[in-house]
């Protein structure tokens, strides 16, 4: 059961990371861009909170080493992708 949950969660997280990379890009208006940046910042905050939560659950013994490694890897990859998006948005706004 845990493996199914991890598999579903992994697919969902990969889809979240990959979708912005393959979705057609449009040039947002400044107000839309600010909303997008805010949304990315909020997602990043949630991702970093999830990393801390996963670590606490592992330390408390609620996650096996294998489950921890899978969840932690996926969430860290998501956070890195969000940081990349945030940085790209910031660089695009400075031009």
N, C-alpha and C positions, 0 to 999 in steps of 0.2 A: 504494500500500500504506500509506503514512504517513497519507494522508487517511482511509482506512478505520479505522485505529487511532485516530486523533484523534476521528473521529465516534463510535466505540464508547465510547471513554473519556469523551467529552463527555456522551453519553447516560447512562452509568453515574453520572457525577458529578452530573448534574442530578437523576437519580432519588434519589440519596443525599440531596440537599438538599431536594427536594420531599416525599419520603415522610413525614418527621416532621411536616410541615405539614398533610398531608391525612389522616394516620392518625388513627383515633379515640383520643382522649386519655382516660386513666384517671388517677385520683388515686393515685399510688404511695404505699406506706407509707414511713416515714422511711428504713428500711434500703435499700429499693428505690430511693428517691430518691438516696441517697448513691452507690449503685452506678451509677445513671444519670449522675450528675454526673461520677463518675470516668471513665465510658466516654466522655462528651463531651470531657472534658479530654484523654484519650488520643487521641481522633480529632483534636482540635485540634492537639495536638503533632505527630501524623503529617502533618496538612495543612501546618503551617508548615514541617516538614522537607521536604515535597514541593516547596513553593515555593522553598526554598533549593536543592534538587537541580535543579529546572527551570532556575533562574537559572545555576547552575554549568554545567549541560550546554550552555546557550546560549552562555555566555562561552567555553566550551571548543570551540565550533564544532560540537557534536553535534546541535544543533537549529537549524533555519532560523528566520528572524525570524517567519514566519507560524505555524510550529508553536509557537514560544515564546509568541507572543501568545495563541494559542488555549488552550494548556495553562495558562499563567500566569493568564489571565482566569478560567478555570473553577476552578482551585484556590483562587484568592483569593476567588471567590464562595462556595466551599465553606467556607473559613475564616471569612468574615464570617457566614455562616449558623450555623456552630458557635459563634461568639462570641455571637451573638444567643441561641442556645439556652442557652448557659452562663449568660448574664446573666439570662435569664428564669427559669431554675432557681434561681439565687441569690436573685432578688427574691421568688420564690414561697416560698422557705425562710425568709425573714426575717419574713414576715407572721405 
